[in-house]
Amino acid sequence: MTSQEIKALTGQYIMNTYGRFDVAIDHGSGATVYDPEGKEYIDFTSGIGVCDLGYGNQAWAQAIGTQAGKLGHTSNLFYTEPPARLAETLCKRTGMRCAFFANGGGEANEGMIKLARKYSFDKHGEGRNVIITLRNSFHGRTITTLKATGQEVFHQYFFPFTEGFRYADANSMDSLQAAAGDDVCAVMVELVQGEGGVLPLEQEYVTALAALCQERDWLLLVDEVQTGVGRTGTLFAFQQYGITPDVISFAKGIAGGLPMSGILANEKCRSVLGPGMHATTFGANPVCAAAGLVVQETLSDEFLKEVGQKGAYLREQIEGLRLPCLGKTRGLGLMIGIEVKDGYQKGEIVGKLIENGLLVLTAGPGLRLLPPLVITRDEMDKGIAIMKNTLS
């Protein structure tokens, strides 16, 4: 099909819930994708941080094909090898003790919220169920995770929302203390606020927050849906902050492009959810887990070190362009935010870049880059050249 035929068919039969860019993508290799007519695009989006191994990765594709030919699905009423091996790998690499596998980021955060409230109910009884989240956060699009999200713009239309959330300002312990109370059971944070604008939390604040959670027996929940699986230059972002969360969520890049997510819990939380308390039909799908094992095999310590170096290179090159519409960069690893200066529209900038062959995203008031972790120096340089030629 041609690009126009794909767009027309999509418009006719798929619900219009996305503000799509005017591009149809047919195939790709590495961090480069092509439309049906063969136009090339350097991809600084990786499917919103999902395709960490890029496109056309043969080891990943072979693992999927082999597992699909052997066993595609059984449900969690039976045992299969791939999710057990993936859980073992994640636990050994993080120091966590057990995993629960789901399908998407919002679902993973739902599970984390349920676990926190059940933990507090078991230990402290009723009336201790409030979870503090941060203003400018984003935790998902289910009814509960929309309410957990600390942005009023998301608290519309779908009333009534799930109760039991209060909000505090990022990097302010005074604001956190003001939101505290005897009814609190947990604090949930993104260590880099992704949809809010790629805003890393300050080390001093995170250290103090972890200490306060331990002191009050609040669970420390870290939403690693976007920051996890190597995106920030370590397997998970919390490993750069020197803290040990009680539960973390993950999704996006965990299976390199297939739908998979989950949570990892520490020792004191590993037995909170028992049989019948939380479940999903498709979670721990063996095909997705087989893909996830290839991702983990790829994300060696040396590979993750290179992710940090690539991120530093991209930020240095972008700031060195001194473009009139763009300002400072921020972020960790290959999770990069770029300031859009006053007087310029981020949507217009993105449109021009895409038109000239560079796929980028927005987040909060600025631009967001989430390229495949396997992106090469040549592909980065091509993307930078498109930025320079388009925006100078």
C-alpha positions as CSV (number, residue, x, y, z in Angstrom):
1,M,0.0,0.0,0.0
2,T,1.1,3.6,-0.6
3,S,1.4,6.1,2.3
4,Q,-1.9,7.8,1.2
5,E,-3.7,4.5,1.1
6,I,-2.5,3.6,4.6
7,K,-3.6,6.9,6.0
8,A,-7.0,6.7,4.3
9,L,-7.7,3.2,5.6
10,T,-6.6,4.2,9.1
11,G,-8.9,7.2,9.0
12,Q,-11.8,5.1,7.9
13,Y,-11.5,2.2,10.3
14,I,-9.4,3.2,13.4
15,M,-10.7,5.3,16.2
16,N,-9.3,8.8,16.0
17,T,-7.7,9.0,19.4
18,Y,-4.1,10.0,18.3
19,G,-2.7,13.2,16.9
20,R,-0.7,11.3,14.3
21,F,2.3,12.8,12.4
22,D,1.8,12.8,8.6
23,V,4.1,9.9,8.0
24,A,3.4,6.2,7.3
25,I,6.3,3.9,8.2
26,D,6.9,0.7,6.4
27,H,10.3,-0.8,7.5
28,G,13.5,0.1,9.2
29,S,17.1,-0.8,10.0
30,G,19.0,0.3,13.1
31,A,17.7,3.8,13.9
32,T,16.6,4.6,10.4
33,V,13.0,4.0,9.1
34,Y,11.4,4.3,5.6
35,D,8.0,5.1,4.3
36,P,6.4,2.9,1.6
37,E,7.8,5.1,-1.1
38,G,11.3,4.7,0.3
39,K,11.8,8.2,2.0
40,E,14.4,7.9,4.8
41,Y,13.8,9.2,8.3
42,I,16.4,9.2,11.2
43,D,14.4,8.1,14.2
44,F,14.9,9.9,17.5
45,T,11.7,8.4,18.9
46,S,12.0,4.6,18.9
47,G,8.2,4.2,19.2
48,I,8.2,6.5,22.3
49,G,11.1,4.8,23.9
50,V,10.1,1.2,23.0
51,C,12.3,0.0,20.2
52,D,15.6,0.0,22.1
53,L,17.3,-2.4,19.8
54,G,16.1,-0.4,16.8
55,Y,14.6,-2.0,13.7
56,G,15.6,-5.2,11.8
57,N,17.5,-6.7,14.8
58,Q,17.9,-10.3,13.6
59,A,18.6,-11.9,17.0
60,W,15.4,-10.3,18.4
61,A,13.4,-11.4,15.4
62,Q,14.8,-14.9,15.5
63,A,14.0,-15.3,19.2
64,I,10.4,-14.2,18.5
65,G,10.0,-16.6,15.6
66,T,11.5,-19.5,17.3
67,Q,9.3,-19.1,20.4
68,A,6.2,-18.4,18.4
69,G,6.8,-21.6,16.4
70,K,7.2,-23.5,19.7
71,L,4.5,-21.9,22.0
72,G,2.7,-18.6,21.6
73,H,0.5,-18.5,24.7
74,T,-0.6,-20.6,27.6
75,S,-1.9,-18.1,30.3
76,N,-0.4,-18.0,33.8
77,L,-2.3,-21.1,34.9
78,F,0.7,-23.1,33.6
79,Y,4.5,-22.7,33.8
80,T,6.7,-21.6,30.9
81,E,10.4,-21.0,30.7
82,P,11.0,-17.6,29.1
83,P,9.2,-15.4,31.7
84,A,10.9,-17.3,34.5
85,R,14.3,-16.7,33.0
86,L,13.5,-13.0,32.3
87,A,12.3,-12.5,35.9
88,E,15.5,-14.1,37.2
89,T,17.7,-11.8,35.1
90,L,15.8,-8.7,36.1
91,C,16.0,-9.6,39.8
92,K,19.7,-10.4,39.7
93,R,20.5,-7.2,37.9
94,T,18.5,-5.0,40.2
95,G,18.6,-6.6,43.6
96,M,14.8,-6.9,43.6
97,R,13.3,-10.2,44.6
98,C,10.3,-11.0,42.4
99,A,8.5,-9.8,39.2
100,F,4.9,-9.6,38.0
101,F,4.5,-9.3,34.2
102,A,1.7,-7.3,32.5
103,N,1.2,-5.6,29.1
104,G,1.5,-1.8,29.2
105,G,2.8,0.9,31.5
106,G,-0.5,2.1,32.9
107,E,-1.4,-1.5,33.8
108,A,2.0,-1.9,35.5
109,N,1.4,1.2,37.6
110,E,-2.1,-0.1,38.5
111,G,-0.4,-3.2,39.9
112,M,2.1,-1.2,41.8
113,I,-0.7,1.0,43.3
114,K,-2.7,-2.1,44.3
115,L,0.4,-3.7,45.9
116,A,1.1,-0.5,48.0
117,R,-2.5,-0.3,49.3
118,K,-2.6,-4.1,50.1
119,Y,0.8,-3.8,51.9
120,S,-0.5,-1.0,54.1
121,F,-3.9,-2.7,54.7
122,D,-2.1,-6.0,55.8
123,K,0.2,-4.2,58.2
124,H,-1.7,-1.1,59.4
125,G,-5.3,-1.8,58.7
126,E,-7.9,0.4,57.0
127,G,-7.7,4.1,56.4
128,R,-4.1,4.3,55.2
129,N,-4.4,4.3,51.5
130,V,-3.3,7.7,50.1
131,I,-0.4,7.7,47.6
132,I,1.5,10.9,47.1
133,T,2.6,11.7,43.6
134,L,4.4,14.7,42.1
135,R,3.0,17.6,40.2
136,N,3.9,17.4,36.5
137,S,4.1,13.6,36.7
138,F,2.5,11.2,34.3
139,H,1.6,7.6,35.3
140,G,-0.8,6.3,32.7
141,R,-4.3,6.5,31.1
142,T,-6.4,4.2,33.1
143,I,-9.0,5.8,35.4
144,T,-6.7,5.3,38.4
145,T,-3.4,6.2,36.8
146,L,-4.9,9.4,35.3
147,K,-5.8,10.5,38.8
148,A,-2.3,9.5,40.0
149,T,-0.9,11.7,37.3
150,G,0.0,15.1,38.8
151,Q,-1.3,17.3,35.9
152,E,-4.8,18.8,36.1
153,V,-5.1,18.7,32.3
154,F,-5.5,14.9,32.5
155,H,-8.3,15.1,35.2
156,Q,-11.1,15.7,32.7
157,Y,-14.1,13.9,31.1
158,F,-13.9,10.5,32.8
159,F,-15.5,11.3,36.2
160,P,-15.5,9.9,38.8
161,F,-11.8,9.3,39.1
162,T,-10.3,6.9,41.6
163,E,-9.7,8.7,44.9
164,G,-6.7,8.4,47.2
165,F,-4.0,10.6,45.6
166,R,-2.4,13.8,46.8
167,Y,0.2,15.9,45.0
168,A,3.5,17.5,46.0
169,D,6.0,19.7,44.1
170,A,9.0,17.9,42.7
171,N,12.3,18.5,44.6
172,S,10.6,20.1,47.6
173,M,10.6,18.2,50.8
174,D,8.5,21.0,52.4
175,S,5.8,20.3,49.8
176,L,6.0,16.6,50.4
177,Q,5.7,17.0,54.2
178,A,2.6,19.3,53.6
179,A,1.0,16.5,51.6
180,A,1.8,13.9,54.3
181,G,-0.6,12.5,56.9
182,D,-1.6,9.4,58.8
183,D,-3.5,8.1,55.8
184,V,-0.5,7.9,53.5
185,C,0.8,4.5,52.4
186,A,3.3,5.3,49.6
187,V,5.0,7.9,47.4
188,M,5.2,7.3,43.7
189,V,7.7,9.2,41.5
190,E,9.3,9.2,38.1
191,L,13.1,9.9,38.6
192,V,13.0,11.7,35.3
193,Q,9.5,13.2,34.6
194,G,9.1,12.1,31.0
195,E,5.8,13.5,29.6
196,G,6.1,16.5,31.9
197,G,9.2,17.7,30.0
198,V,12.2,15.3,30.7
199,L,12.9,16.7,34.1
200,P,15.3,14.7,36.3
201,L,14.7,14.8,40.1
202,E,17.5,16.3,42.2
203,Q,19.8,13.7,44.0
204,E,19.4,15.4,47.4
205,Y,15.6,15.3,47.1
206,V,15.5,11.6,46.1
207,T,17.9,10.7,49.0
208,A,15.7,12.5,51.5
209,L,12.5,11.1,50.0
210,A,13.9,7.5,50.4
211,A,14.8,8.1,54.0
212,L,11.4,9.6,54.8
213,C,9.6,6.6,53.2
214,Q,11.7,4.2,55.3
215,E,11.1,6.2,58.5
216,R,7.3,6.2,58.1
217,D,6.9,2.8,56.5
218,W,5.6,4.3,53.2
219,L,6.4,2.3,50.2
220,L,8.7,4.0,47.8
221,L,7.3,3.3,44.3
222,V,9.4,4.3,41.3
223,D,7.7,4.5,37.9
224,E,10.4,3.4,35.4
225,V,8.0,2.9,32.5
226,Q,10.0,5.4,30.4
227,T,13.3,5.6,32.3
228,G,13.9,1.8,32.6
229,V,15.6,-0.8,30.5
230,G,18.8,1.1,29.7
231,R,17.2,4.3,28.6
232,T,19.1,6.5,31.0
233,G,22.4,4.7,30.8
234,T,21.8,2.2,33.6
235,L,19.4,-0.7,33.5
236,F,17.0,1.3,35.7
237,A,17.3,5.0,36.6
238,F,17.1,4.3,40.4
239,Q,20.5,2.6,40.1
240,Q,22.0,6.1,39.4
241,Y,20.4,7.6,42.5
242,G,21.8,5.2,45.0
243,I,18.4,4.2,46.4
244,T,16.5,0.9,46.8
245,P,12.8,1.3,46.0
246,D,10.2,-1.1,47.4
247,V,8.6,-1.5,44.0
248,I,9.4,-0.3,40.5
249,S,7.3,-0.5,37.3
250,F,8.7,-1.0,33.8
251,A,7.3,-1.2,30.3
252,K,8.3,0.4,26.9
253,G,11.6,-1.1,26.0
254,I,11.4,-4.3,28.1
255,A,10.6,-6.5,25.0
256,G,12.1,-4.3,22.4
257,G,8.9,-3.6,20.5
258,L,6.4,-6.2,21.7
259,P,3.7,-5.3,24.4
260,M,5.1,-6.2,27.8
261,S,5.4,-4.5,31.2
262,G,5.5,-5.4,34.9
263,I,6.7,-4.6,38.3
264,L,9.7,-5.7,40.4
265,A,9.2,-5.9,44.2
266,N,11.7,-6.1,47.1
267,E,11.8,-8.7,49.8
268,K,9.2,-7.1,52.1
269,C,6.7,-6.8,49.2
270,R,7.2,-10.0,47.4
271,S,4.3,-11.9,49.2
272,V,1.8,-9.0,49.4
273,L,-0.2,-10.1,46.3
274,G,-1.3,-13.7,46.5
275,P,-3.3,-16.0,44.2
276,G,-6.4,-14.3,42.8
277,M,-5.5,-10.8,44.0
278,H,-3.9,-9.6,40.7
279,A,-3.8,-11.1,37.3
280,T,-3.8,-10.6,33.5
281,T,-4.5,-13.1,30.7
282,F,-1.6,-12.0,28.4
283,G,1.0,-11.1,31.1
284,A,4.2,-13.1,31.0
285,N,3.5,-14.1,27.4
286,P,6.4,-16.4,26.4
287,V,6.9,-14.7,23.0
288,C,7.3,-11.3,24.6
289,A,9.5,-12.8,27.3
290,A,11.8,-14.4,24.7
291,A,12.2,-11.0,23.1
292,G,12.9,-9.5,26.5
293,L,15.7,-12.0,27.0
294,V,17.4,-10.8,23.9
295,V,17.1,-7.2,25.1
296,Q,18.7,-8.2,28.4
297,E,21.5,-10.0,26.6
298,T,22.2,-6.9,24.6
299,L,22.2,-4.5,27.5
300,S,25.6,-5.4,28.9
301,D,27.4,-3.0,31.3
302,E,29.6,-1.9,28.4
303,F,26.6,-1.3,26.2
304,L,24.9,0.8,28.9
305,K,28.0,2.8,29.3
306,E,27.9,3.6,25.6
307,V,24.3,4.7,26.0
308,G,25.4,7.4,28.5
309,Q,28.2,8.5,26.1
310,K,25.8,8.7,23.2
311,G,23.4,10.9,25.2
312,A,26.2,13.2,26.2
313,Y,27.3,13.4,22.6
314,L,23.8,14.3,21.3
315,R,23.3,16.9,23.9
316,E,26.7,18.5,23.3
317,Q,26.1,18.6,19.5
318,I,22.6,20.0,19.8
319,E,23.6,22.8,22.2
320,G,26.7,23.5,20.0
321,L,24.4,24.3,17.0
322,R,23.1,27.4,18.9
323,L,19.8,27.3,17.0
324,P,17.6,30.4,17.4
325,C,14.6,28.3,18.5
326,L,16.2,25.8,20.9
327,G,17.9,26.3,24.2
328,K,19.4,24.1,26.9
329,T,19.1,20.3,26.9
330,R,18.5,18.1,30.0
331,G,18.0,14.4,30.8
332,L,19.9,11.2,31.4
333,G,21.4,8.9,28.8
334,L,19.3,8.7,25.7
335,M,16.3,10.4,27.3
336,I,16.8,14.0,26.3
337,G,14.6,17.1,26.6
338,I,15.3,20.3,24.7
339,E,14.1,23.7,25.7
340,V,12.0,25.6,23.1
341,K,12.6,29.3,23.4
342,D,9.8,31.9,23.8
343,G,8.2,32.9,20.5
344,Y,8.5,29.5,18.9
345,Q,6.0,26.7,18.7
346,K,7.2,23.1,19.5
347,G,4.6,21.6,17.1
348,E,5.8,23.7,14.2
349,I,9.4,22.8,14.9
350,V,8.6,19.0,15.1
351,G,6.6,19.3,11.8
352,K,9.5,20.9,10.0
353,L,12.0,18.3,11.3
354,I,9.8,15.4,10.3
355,E,9.2,16.9,6.9
356,N,13.0,17.0,6.4
357,G,13.6,13.4,7.6
358,L,14.1,13.5,11.4
359,L,11.5,12.0,13.7
360,V,11.3,13.7,17.2
361,L,8.7,14.0,20.0
362,T,7.4,16.7,22.3
363,A,7.1,16.6,26.1
364,G,5.8,19.3,28.3
365,P,6.9,22.7,26.9
366,G,9.8,21.4,24.8
367,L,11.1,18.6,22.5
368,R,11.9,15.1,23.6
369,L,14.4,12.6,22.0
370,L,14.2,8.9,22.7
371,P,16.3,7.3,20.0
372,P,17.0,3.6,19.8
373,L,19.8,2.6,22.2
374,V,21.6,1.1,19.2
375,I,21.8,4.3,17.3
376,T,25.1,4.8,15.6
377,R,27.4,7.9,15.5
378,D,26.6,8.2,11.8
379,E,22.8,8.2,12.4
380,M,23.2,10.8,15.2
381,D,25.3,13.0,12.9
382,K,22.6,12.7,10.2
383,G,20.0,13.8,12.7
384,I,22.0,16.7,13.9
385,A,22.6,17.8,10.3
386,I,18.9,17.8,9.6
387,M,18.3,19.9,12.8
388,K,20.9,22.4,11.7
389,N,19.7,22.7,8.1
390,T,16.0,22.9,9.1
391,L,16.2,25.2,12.1
392,S,19.2,27.5,11.6
